[in-house]
Amino acid sequence: MKRKQRKLLRQLKKKYDRQKRRVMKKFKLPADQARELSFIKKAYYGEVNYIN
């Protein structure tokens, strides 16, 4: 069971890493800003259109 959980966590992490890169490219962000998951989710789902 633990192996399966670890596998799922790894998949999630990969998914968010991909999203983070996409967001960073889109908004030309520094990595530390893009690392925030809530921000990524918002940007990913289009709730954030621009950054000052």
VMD Tcl script that builds the backbone (N, CA, C; Angstrom):
set m [mol new atoms 156]
animate dup $m
set s [atomselect $m all]
$s set {name element resname resid chain x y z} {
  {N N MET 1 A 0.822 -1.204 0.000}
  {CA C MET 1 A 0.000 0.000 0.000}
  {C C MET 1 A 0.864 1.265 0.000}
  {N N LYS 2 A 1.903 1.242 0.821}
  {CA C LYS 2 A 2.752 2.438 0.888}
  {C C LYS 2 A 3.392 2.740 -0.458}
  {N N ARG 3 A 3.768 1.674 -1.165}
  {CA C ARG 3 A 4.393 1.890 -2.480}
  {C C ARG 3 A 3.436 2.631 -3.398}
  {N N LYS 4 A 2.179 2.203 -3.342}
  {CA C LYS 4 A 1.184 2.835 -4.203}
  {C C LYS 4 A 1.014 4.315 -3.845}
  {N N GLN 5 A 0.978 4.602 -2.537}
  {CA C GLN 5 A 0.847 5.997 -2.104}
  {C C GLN 5 A 2.018 6.828 -2.594}
  {N N ARG 6 A 3.221 6.251 -2.446}
  {CA C ARG 6 A 4.410 6.987 -2.889}
  {C C ARG 6 A 4.341 7.264 -4.374}
  {N N LYS 7 A 3.866 6.255 -5.112}
  {CA C LYS 7 A 3.766 6.416 -6.560}
  {C C LYS 7 A 2.790 7.552 -6.906}
  {N N LEU 8 A 1.654 7.564 -6.228}
  {CA C LEU 8 A 0.661 8.610 -6.484}
  {C C LEU 8 A 1.212 9.990 -6.152}
  {N N LEU 9 A 1.922 10.072 -5.023}
  {CA C LEU 9 A 2.512 11.353 -4.643}
  {C C LEU 9 A 3.498 11.824 -5.692}
  {N N ARG 10 A 4.297 10.882 -6.187}
  {CA C ARG 10 A 5.296 11.235 -7.194}
  {C C ARG 10 A 4.603 11.750 -8.454}
  {N N GLN 11 A 3.525 11.087 -8.837}
  {CA C GLN 11 A 2.789 11.530 -10.028}
  {C C GLN 11 A 2.242 12.944 -9.844}
  {N N LEU 12 A 1.679 13.193 -8.646}
  {CA C LEU 12 A 1.158 14.534 -8.361}
  {C C LEU 12 A 2.257 15.570 -8.462}
  {N N LYS 13 A 3.399 15.244 -7.872}
  {CA C LYS 13 A 4.512 16.176 -7.868}
  {C C LYS 13 A 4.936 16.490 -9.300}
  {N N LYS 14 A 5.016 15.453 -10.126}
  {CA C LYS 14 A 5.383 15.662 -11.535}
  {C C LYS 14 A 4.387 16.597 -12.202}
  {N N LYS 15 A 3.112 16.321 -11.944}
  {CA C LYS 15 A 2.059 17.122 -12.553}
  {C C LYS 15 A 2.223 18.597 -12.178}
  {N N TYR 16 A 2.455 18.846 -10.877}
  {CA C TYR 16 A 2.586 20.233 -10.444}
  {C C TYR 16 A 3.873 20.858 -10.940}
  {N N ASP 17 A 4.936 20.051 -11.078}
  {CA C ASP 17 A 6.177 20.595 -11.624}
  {C C ASP 17 A 5.959 21.058 -13.057}
  {N N ARG 18 A 5.220 20.237 -13.819}
  {CA C ARG 18 A 4.926 20.622 -15.203}
  {C C ARG 18 A 4.109 21.906 -15.232}
  {N N GLN 19 A 3.087 21.981 -14.361}
  {CA C GLN 19 A 2.253 23.183 -14.313}
  {C C GLN 19 A 3.083 24.395 -13.932}
  {N N LYS 20 A 3.997 24.178 -12.973}
  {CA C LYS 20 A 4.827 25.285 -12.499}
  {C C LYS 20 A 5.660 25.828 -13.649}
  {N N ARG 21 A 6.254 24.928 -14.425}
  {CA C ARG 21 A 7.073 25.384 -15.553}
  {C C ARG 21 A 6.224 26.157 -16.552}
  {N N ARG 22 A 5.033 25.644 -16.818}
  {CA C ARG 22 A 4.140 26.306 -17.761}
  {C C ARG 22 A 3.788 27.705 -17.256}
  {N N VAL 23 A 3.468 27.798 -15.976}
  {CA C VAL 23 A 3.109 29.089 -15.388}
  {C C VAL 23 A 4.289 30.039 -15.431}
  {N N MET 24 A 5.474 29.532 -15.108}
  {CA C MET 24 A 6.660 30.375 -15.109}
  {C C MET 24 A 6.914 30.936 -16.497}
  {N N LYS 25 A 6.727 30.078 -17.500}
  {CA C LYS 25 A 6.941 30.534 -18.872}
  {C C LYS 25 A 5.915 31.605 -19.235}
  {N N LYS 26 A 4.664 31.307 -18.898}
  {CA C LYS 26 A 3.572 32.192 -19.285}
  {C C LYS 26 A 3.737 33.584 -18.680}
  {N N PHE 27 A 4.137 33.632 -17.405}
  {CA C PHE 27 A 4.208 34.917 -16.718}
  {C C PHE 27 A 5.636 35.395 -16.496}
  {N N LYS 28 A 6.609 34.618 -16.982}
  {CA C LYS 28 A 8.033 34.947 -16.774}
  {C C LYS 28 A 8.333 35.208 -15.299}
  {N N LEU 29 A 7.965 34.229 -14.480}
  {CA C LEU 29 A 8.099 34.377 -13.026}
  {C C LEU 29 A 9.414 33.819 -12.524}
  {N N PRO 30 A 9.900 34.350 -11.424}
  {CA C PRO 30 A 10.983 33.671 -10.719}
  {C C PRO 30 A 10.440 32.403 -10.067}
  {N N ALA 31 A 11.294 31.430 -9.886}
  {CA C ALA 31 A 10.857 30.117 -9.418}
  {C C ALA 31 A 10.193 30.174 -8.047}
  {N N ASP 32 A 10.729 30.999 -7.142}
  {CA C ASP 32 A 10.179 30.987 -5.789}
  {C C ASP 32 A 8.722 31.454 -5.766}
  {N N GLN 33 A 8.374 32.351 -6.663}
  {CA C GLN 33 A 6.985 32.802 -6.734}
  {C C GLN 33 A 6.100 31.706 -7.316}
  {N N ALA 34 A 6.602 31.040 -8.309}
  {CA C ALA 34 A 5.793 30.051 -9.007}
  {C C ALA 34 A 5.635 28.784 -8.191}
  {N N ARG 35 A 6.479 28.649 -7.174}
  {CA C ARG 35 A 6.433 27.423 -6.395}
  {C C ARG 35 A 5.179 27.333 -5.536}
  {N N GLU 36 A 4.514 28.427 -5.339}
  {CA C GLU 36 A 3.333 28.424 -4.490}
  {C C GLU 36 A 2.187 27.726 -5.202}
  {N N LEU 37 A 1.728 26.622 -4.617}
  {CA C LEU 37 A 0.751 25.784 -5.309}
  {C C LEU 37 A -0.572 26.498 -5.557}
  {N N SER 38 A -1.034 27.249 -4.584}
  {CA C SER 38 A -2.323 27.910 -4.761}
  {C C SER 38 A -2.249 28.873 -5.943}
  {N N PHE 39 A -1.118 29.542 -6.043}
  {CA C PHE 39 A -0.930 30.461 -7.161}
  {C C PHE 39 A -0.957 29.707 -8.483}
  {N N ILE 40 A -0.251 28.575 -8.504}
  {CA C ILE 40 A -0.208 27.775 -9.728}
  {C C ILE 40 A -1.614 27.346 -10.112}
  {N N LYS 41 A -2.376 26.868 -9.123}
  {CA C LYS 41 A -3.728 26.414 -9.422}
  {C C LYS 41 A -4.551 27.546 -10.018}
  {N N LYS 42 A -4.457 28.730 -9.405}
  {CA C LYS 42 A -5.221 29.869 -9.922}
  {C C LYS 42 A -4.809 30.184 -11.350}
  {N N ALA 43 A -3.510 30.236 -11.569}
  {CA C ALA 43 A -3.024 30.577 -12.900}
  {C C ALA 43 A -3.408 29.487 -13.889}
  {N N TYR 44 A -3.318 28.238 -13.410}
  {CA C TYR 44 A -3.615 27.096 -14.267}
  {C C TYR 44 A -5.078 27.118 -14.684}
  {N N TYR 45 A -5.949 27.513 -13.778}
  {CA C TYR 45 A -7.364 27.525 -14.106}
  {C C TYR 45 A -7.837 28.884 -14.598}
  {N N GLY 46 A -6.883 29.788 -14.842}
  {CA C GLY 46 A -7.219 31.029 -15.509}
  {C C GLY 46 A -7.801 32.115 -14.630}
  {N N GLU 47 A -7.657 31.984 -13.308}
  {CA C GLU 47 A -8.180 33.032 -12.441}
  {C C GLU 47 A -7.195 34.186 -12.325}
  {N N VAL 48 A -5.951 33.936 -12.696}
  {CA C VAL 48 A -4.949 34.996 -12.683}
  {C C VAL 48 A -4.619 35.320 -14.130}
  {N N ASN 49 A -4.853 36.553 -14.537}
  {CA C ASN 49 A -4.611 36.898 -15.936}
  {C C ASN 49 A -3.297 37.613 -16.150}
  {N N TYR 50 A -2.837 38.312 -15.132}
  {CA C TYR 50 A -1.608 39.081 -15.297}
  {C C TYR 50 A -0.963 39.286 -13.945}
  {N N ILE 51 A 0.249 39.748 -13.958}
  {CA C ILE 51 A 0.978 40.023 -12.725}
  {C C ILE 51 A 1.642 41.374 -12.849}
  {N N ASN 52 A 1.491 42.189 -11.822}
  {CA C ASN 52 A 2.104 43.516 -11.853}
  {C C ASN 52 A 3.596 43.406 -11.665}
}
mol reanalyze $m
mol bondsrecalc $m
mol representation Tube
mol addrep $m
